[in-house]
Amino acid sequence: MKRIIIISILILMTILLSSCGNKMVKNGSAADDGRYKTSVSVPIEIEGEIEYATESIEVYSDEEFLNVHSSFTFTPTYRYVYYNIEGPFLGLVDYDELWKWYHELDEKDSSDEEYNEMFLVTFIKHFNISRENFNVALEILRQTNIKNGYDMTTEDFELPNGYIIYTFDNDIINNYYLRR
């Protein structure tokens, strides 16, 4: 199962990087009836402490998600960003090392079970990605999404939250990205 998801992710990233993503939701387009809003936390700093303000991410219904992301053979527990690594993050590592890691994952897991750790977190830990480099990749992704008119309040274009990810606490991360 992970093999299918990883291959799908790599194909999607290739498509995104080549700017051929024609099924993507654009800013200003009407939401499909199959989507609903979920409340998520976005970190803000107040007097040196991290607080979490609320905003809405438009999330597909389970049925719509599986129609749009046909490589998934299970109903996901978490939002799409949990299972995806975008191109700017992949660009932080050597291509050959990335493929080596991919094949190691592929050999290690042949189950149809869902991930128990956010895919980007697994990537960050394996390649020891610094928070500074994460932020650079995140800004490239954000600027690319703006340039292409992608609505980052939708599940498909939600930006990874570095404050949550860099806790490396799977309970916090899993709760944050839970599809509600």
N, C-alpha and C positions, 0 to 999 in steps of 0.2 A: 504494500500500500504506500509506504513512504517513497518507494521508488517511483511510483506513478506521480505522486505529488511533487517530488523533487524534479522529475523530468518536466512536469507541467510548469513548475515555477521557472525553470531555466528557459523553457520555450517562451513563456510570458515575458521574461526579462529581455530575451533577445528581440521579441516583437516591440517591447517598449523602447529599447535602446535604438531600434531602427525607425522609430516614430511611425510605425504602421498599425498602431493599436486602434482599429476602427470601431470596435464594439464598446468603447469606453464612454462613460457618462461624462458629459461636458458641463461646465458651469452654465446655469440658467436653464438646463433642460428639466422638464417635469419628471418627478420621481415616478417609477413604476408603482402600480397599486400594491404590489407584493412587498413593498418595503415599509419599515416603520422606524420610528426614532427610539433610540436608547440613550439613557443618560450615562455619561462617562466623566471621569475626573481628569482635569488638566492641571498640572502643577503650576503654582505661582509662589513666589517667595515673599513672605510677609515677615518683616523683622528678623531676617536670617533663618527662618524656619520654613520648610516646604509645606504648603497647604494645597488642597486640591479643589479648584473651582469646578463647577459643573458646566458642561456643554453637551450638545447633542450630535451624535454621529448617526447618519441615516443607515440603517442596517436592513439587509434583505430579509424577507421571510425565509424559512428553511427551504421551502419549495423553490423560490426564486433563486436563492443562493446556488442550489444544486443545478438549476438550469443554466445559470451564467457560468458557473465553475464546474463544468461537466467532468473534470478529472477526479473530483471528490466522490468517493464511493460510500461516504458516511456523512451524516448530518453533523456539521461542525459545532463544537461547543463554544469555540472562540471566534472573534471577528477575523476577517480575512488576513489582516496584517500579521496575525499570530503565526500563520503558516507560510508567509511570503518573505523573501529577501529581495529588495529592489536593486537594480543595477548599480547605483552609486555606492552602495555598501559592498557589493561584490568587487567593484573596482579598487577597493582598498587592499586587495590581496593579489598575489601572483596567480595568474591563470592556471598554470600547471598545478600549483598547490591546491587551488580551488577544486580542480577535477579529481585530484588525489583524495581530498576530503570527501567529495561527493561519492566516490567509489567505495571508500571506507564505510560511509553511512549506508550505502546500498547493500554492501555485503553483511553489515551488522544487523540490519533490520529487514525482515521480509514479512512482517506481520501486517494485518489490516487494521491495527489499532491506531487510534489518534495519538498525536504527539503529547507528551507530558511536560514538555518544555517548549517555550516559544522558539521557533526555528532561528530567528535572528539572535536570540540569546545564546543558543548552541554555537552559532557561527562566531559571535563576538568572543565567547570563551575559548573556542578552539584556536582562533587566529590572534587572540590577545589584542583586540581592537581597543585603542584608547578612547576615552570619552571625547577628546578633542577631534580625533579623526571621525568618530561617529557623527559629531556635530557638523563637520565639513560635508560629509556625505548626505546628512539630513538636509542641509541647506541647499545642496545641489538638487536633491529630490524635490524640495519645496519649490525652488525656482523653476524647475522643469515642469512641475504640475501647474504652476501659475502660467507659464509660457504656453502650455498646451490647453489651458482653460479647464483643467480637471477640478472638480469640486471636492476639496479635501475634507468636507463634512460628510462624505459618503463612504461607506465601508470599503469600496475598492481603492480609494485614494487616501485613506486615513494615514497620517504620518506616524511612524513609530515614536513612542514617548520615551525619550532618553532618561528622564527622571525615574520612571517606573522600571525600565529595562535595567538600568545600572544599579538597582537595588540587588539584583541577582537573586531575589527571593521569589521562587516560583509561586508561592501562595499569593503574594501581592500581584505579581504579573498575571497569573491566571485569573484572579478575581477582576483585575482591571480590564482585561480583554474578553471577558465572558460576554457571550451574545445574550442579551436580555430581551 
